Amino acid sequence: MHEVVAHVYDVTNSPSEKTNNTVTRINCIFKDCIGLGGIFHSAIQVYGTHEWSFGYRERGSGVFHCSPGQNQFYTYRQSIVLGETHCSQSEVNKILRELVRAWTGDSYDPLSKNCNHFCDAFCEKLGVRKLPGK
């Protein structure tokens, strides 16, 4: 069995520092103080030195990876252990190949098919719980 970790970021990719600070404050109030959620980017890490997520691209897959906790477009917030998978590394690689084909970048929708939906689908295939707050 191998640990599955969600990496969570505040969505602070606006060119406006004021907007980014507002998003961070909203996330602190709504998630940390009230417990209702916020505006977050998420990614999943299992086996290895990459976290996997999904985003918009005009062509090809929207699935991408980066070093855990190091997505350059967002502000890192926290890591959450979601459980342990029974999948071997080769099974995880097969799952990722399937997700890369199925999750095209042009199918991205900020409300109905985003990084959080991708992470939930990946977690379901890994046999661990989905992201908190769903």
VONULUM-354503 format. One line per field, with one value per residue (C-alpha): residue number from 1; residue in one letter; x, z, y. Coordinates in nm, 4 decimals, decimal comma, padded with zeros to 6 digits, m for minus. Layout:
N
i = (NUM|...)
aa = (A|...)
xx = (X|...)
zz = (Z|...)
yy = (Y|...)
***
This chain:
134
i = (1|2|3|4|5|6|7|8|9|10|11|12|13|14|15|16|17|18|19|20|21|22|23|24|25|26|27|28|29|30|31|32|33|34|35|36|37|38|39|40|41|42|43|44|45|46|47|48|49|50|51|52|53|54|55|56|57|58|59|60|61|62|63|64|65|66|67|68|69|70|71|72|73|74|75|76|77|78|79|80|81|82|83|84|85|86|87|88|89|90|91|92|93|94|95|96|97|98|99|100|101|102|103|104|105|106|107|108|109|110|111|112|113|114|115|116|117|118|119|120|121|122|123|124|125|126|127|128|129|130|131|132|133|134)
aa = (M|H|E|V|V|A|H|V|Y|D|V|T|N|S|P|S|E|K|T|N|N|T|V|T|R|I|N|C|I|F|K|D|C|I|G|L|G|G|I|F|H|S|A|I|Q|V|Y|G|T|H|E|W|S|F|G|Y|R|E|R|G|S|G|V|F|H|C|S|P|G|Q|N|Q|F|Y|T|Y|R|Q|S|I|V|L|G|E|T|H|C|S|Q|S|E|V|N|K|I|L|R|E|L|V|R|A|W|T|G|D|S|Y|D|P|L|S|K|N|C|N|H|F|C|D|A|F|C|E|K|L|G|V|R|K|L|P|G|K)
xx = (00,0000|00,1159|00,0096|m00,2032|m00,1688|m00,3719|m00,1832|m00,4054|m00,3326|m00,5050|m00,5989|m00,3801|m00,2854|m00,4298|m00,1924|m00,3434|m00,1832|m00,4944|m00,7131|m00,4742|m00,4769|m00,8578|m00,8779|m00,6436|m00,8527|m01,1773|m01,0262|m00,9118|m01,2534|m01,4703|m01,2569|m01,0616|m01,3138|m01,6564|m01,5722|m01,7586|m01,4801|m01,3046|m01,1323|m00,8687|m00,6507|m00,5732|m00,3373|m00,2733|00,0610|00,1124|00,4379|00,7185|00,8129|00,5193|00,1734|m00,0889|m00,3653|m00,5786|m00,6231|m00,7186|m00,5174|m00,6265|m00,4955|m00,3969|m00,4423|m00,5135|m00,3449|m00,0080|00,2412|00,4888|00,6922|00,4710|00,3682|00,5529|00,2849|00,4217|00,0795|m00,0792|00,0028|00,0612|m00,1781|m00,1577|m00,1211|m00,3912|m00,3356|m00,6367|m00,5480|m00,3414|m00,3893|m00,3661|m00,2625|00,0924|00,3078|00,2463|m00,1314|m00,1083|00,0857|m00,1889|m00,4578|m00,2664|m00,2367|m00,6155|m00,6774|m00,4379|m00,6430|m00,9836|m00,9220|m00,8557|m00,7518|m01,0308|m01,2937|m01,1946|m01,4793|m01,4160|m01,7407|m01,8147|m01,4829|m01,1854|m00,8808|m01,0930|m01,3144|m01,0005|m00,8567|m01,1819|m01,1796|m00,8139|m00,8821|m01,1794|m00,9581|m00,6937|m00,9548|m00,9084|m01,1455|m01,2203|m01,1106|m01,2558|m01,5429|m01,7337)
zz = (00,0000|m00,0750|00,0646|m00,1500|m00,0745|m00,1967|m00,2348|m00,2004|m00,3233|m00,3030|m00,6573|m00,6729|m01,0403|m01,1141|m01,2401|m00,9674|m00,6261|m00,4739|m00,6285|m00,5113|m00,1564|m00,1659|m00,2729|00,0093|00,2629|00,1308|00,1610|00,5170|00,6211|00,4428|00,4934|00,8105|01,0120|00,8824|00,7285|00,4000|00,1442|m00,0837|m00,4186|m00,4415|m00,6875|m00,6034|m00,7180|m00,6206|m00,5340|m00,5294|m00,5948|m00,6901|m00,6990|m00,8924|m00,8150|m01,0894|m01,1772|m01,4614|m01,6321|m01,9569|m02,2767|m02,6325|m02,7617|m02,6045|m02,2508|m01,9656|m01,7232|m01,6033|m01,3236|m01,1190|m00,8032|m00,4934|m00,3392|m00,6114|m00,8626|m00,9791|m01,0636|m00,7185|m00,3518|m00,1607|00,1321|00,2699|00,2102|00,3102|00,3355|00,1687|00,2497|00,1038|m00,2352|m00,3044|m00,6632|m00,7652|m00,9310|m01,2719|m01,2068|m01,1120|m01,4325|m01,6313|m01,4537|m01,5340|m01,9026|m01,9123|m01,7410|m01,9768|m02,2731|m02,1150|m01,9646|m02,2665|m02,1997|m02,4117|m02,1973|m01,8913|m01,7321|m01,4164|m01,2540|m01,3863|m01,4965|m01,3135|m01,1164|m00,8174|m01,0340|m01,1833|m00,8367|m00,7259|m01,0362|m00,9757|m00,6067|m00,6974|m00,9272|m00,6521|m00,4010|m00,1524|m00,0261|m00,2386|m00,1575|00,1656|00,1388|m00,1353)
yy = (00,0000|00,3511|00,6884|00,9228|01,2948|01,5927|01,9193|02,2256|02,5780|02,9144|03,0240|03,3316|03,3490|03,6918|03,9604|04,1802|04,1404|04,2992|04,0251|03,7533|03,8926|03,9064|03,5394|03,4412|03,6373|03,4826|03,1349|03,2063|03,3351|03,0799|02,7689|02,8316|03,0356|02,9293|02,5906|02,6445|02,6042|02,8498|02,8981|02,6253|02,4362|02,0743|01,7994|01,4362|01,2762|00,8995|00,7107|00,9375|01,2979|01,4463|01,5735|01,5356|01,7781|01,9141|02,2484|02,4190|02,3677|02,4400|02,1064|01,7785|01,6607|01,8971|01,6559|01,7839|01,7289|01,9283|01,8790|01,8350|02,1655|02,3591|02,4657|02,8004|02,9474|02,9213|02,9744|02,6500|02,6037|02,2470|01,8740|01,6257|01,2488|01,0838|00,7241|00,4434|00,2829|m00,0882|m00,0066|m00,0907|00,1721|00,0119|00,0191|00,3878|00,4570|00,2804|00,4869|00,8058|00,7087|00,6579|00,9929|01,1734|01,0464|01,1132|01,4592|01,6806|02,0380|02,1841|02,0059|02,2121|02,4078|02,6139|02,4979|02,1486|01,9921|02,1382|02,0251|01,9226|01,6994|01,5443|01,4779|01,3140|01,0890|00,9968|00,9230|00,7040|00,4944|00,4742|00,3546|00,6383|00,9067|01,2100|01,5633|01,7037|01,9489|01,7700)
***
